Amino acid sequence: MTTHSGRLRAWILFGTGAIALGCAPPMRPRAPHPSVAPTTQPTAALAVDVSQIGPMYRELLAVDLSAVARVATARNLDIQAARQRVEASRGRYESSVEAIFPVIAPSLAYQHLEGVNQAVNGTLIHTTFNTFLPALAVQWILNPGRVAYDIIASKRRMEAAQDEEQGVRLETARQAAVQYYELVLAQARLGVARQAVGEAEEFLRISSVRLRSGNGLPADELRARAALASRQQDLALALNAFYQTSVLLTTTLHLDPAVTLVPRGGEVAQTTLVREDLPIDELLNMALRFRPDLEAARGLMKAADADRSAIVWGGFGPQVQAGYSVGGIGGNAAGQSFSIHEQQKGYVSTGFALGLSTFGQVKVASASQRLAALDVQRQVDQAGSAVVAAQQNSATNARVIPMARQQVDAAQEALRLAEANLRAGTMLAVDVLQAEDAVDQARLRYVDAVVHYNQSQVNLLAAVGLLDRDTLSVGAARRAGATTRP
C-alpha cells in the first residue's frame, strides 16, 4: 500500500507540473523603440517671465517640462490605478496556474452512535460505539483542456494589463506636457493683457491731457475710458484662465490645487521630437507596432479566443478526478477499545458532464471574441486618426512659425518708425500706442504658434507610441539651450 501511494503522489505531481510548463506561454519580448528625433533643432524660442504673477491662494511653484514629466510619472493616480490592475491580473494568472495542483484537505471526524443500528446482514441490533477518523486527503479534479486555456487567457490578460499600464503612462505624459504648454500660453496671454492695460492707461492719460489743454474732444476721453475698461476685463479673464490651467495641471500631477503652478522663467524653444522627413505611412506603421494600447487590445482579443476554447473544453472535454488520503480509524464498542489503525484510500476516475447550457455559453464567448476584434479595429482607426491629425497640425504650425516671426519683426519695425516720427513731431502718441498694441498681438501669435507646434510634436510622438518621461526630459534640456526670443 505504501508503494502504491508513493507512485500515485508522484504521478499527480508530474502531471500537474507538465501542464503548468506546457500551458504558460513565455513572456513576450518588447521591441526596442527606434529614435525618431532630428539631429538638428530649430532656433525659435520665446521668453517666459513670471515676475508679475501672484499666487491664487497659497503659494507659487515654478515648474518646467522635465519636472512636470517626473512628477506626473511618480504621483498620477491613473498610473497608480493601472499598476494595481496589473497586480490584480497577475494574481488571477497565478490563481489559474495554481488551480491545476491538487487540494490538500486535512480532516478530523468523530462519530458517536447509541441505540439501534443495522448490521451487514440487514438485521437491527442494539449497539453503542464511538469512532475517530483523522485523515489527510489530496484531491485533484480538473478538466485539462479548460484549465490549459484558462491559464492562457489569464496570461494574455496580464500582458494586456501591463500594456495598458504603459499606455496610461504614455497618455499621462502626453496630457501633462500639453497642459504645461497650455500654462505657458496662458502666461503669455496674461502678460499681453497686462501690457495692454498699461497702454490703455497711457492712452487715457494722453486723452485727458489733450482735453484739458483744449486740443481734444470729450468723446476721445470717453473712448479711452471704454478701451481701458475693456482691457481691464480682458486682464481679469486672462488671469482666471491662467489659474484654471494651473488647476488642471495640478490635478494631473496629483498636487494641491490651491498651489499655483507657473512656468519656470527662461526660454521655451520650438522643439522637434519627430523628424519632419518621416512619411505618413511609416508613422502609421510605427503606431501599429509600438502603441501599448493597441498591443493591450490585441492581448484582450487573444484572451477572448482562449476563453471560448476554455468553454468548449469545459463543456465537451473529459474531467479527470483523483484523490488519495492517509489516515486512521479507531474507537470503542461493546466495552472494547481499539487504537487508531492506519487507513489509506485512493481513486482515479474520468468522465464527461454534458449540458445544453454549454451551447449558450459558447455563443456568449463567440460574441465576446468578435467584440474584442472590433475593439482592436476601432483602436487602430483612432490611432491612425491621431497620427494623421498630429502630423498635420505639426506641419501647419511649422509653416506658421516663420510667418509669425515675420509679423513680429514687421510690427517692431513699425513701432520703431512710429517712435521716431513722434520725436520728429509728425505722428501722435496715439499712433505709437497703436503700434505697441500691434507688437503685443504679433508676439502673442508667435507664442501661440510655438506652443501649438510643441504640443503637436508631443501628440505626434505619443500617437506613434514612443513618448515617455525621458523623451520629455531630453526635450526640456534642448529648450534650455535656446537663445532666440521674439
CORTAHU-V45198 format. One record per helix or strand of 3 or more residues. SS is the DSSP state (@ for helix, = for strand). FROM is the first residue (numbers start at 1). TO is the last residue. If there is no record, write none. Layout:
ss->(SS	SS)
from->(FROM	FROM)
to->(TO	TO)
This chain:
ss->(@	=	=	@	@	=	=	@	@	=	=	@	@	=	=	@	@	@)
from->(2	45	60	65	77	103	124	144	218	260	266	280	292	319	336	357	429	469)
to->(23	48	63	75	98	118	142	212	253	263	269	290	316	333	351	424	463	480)
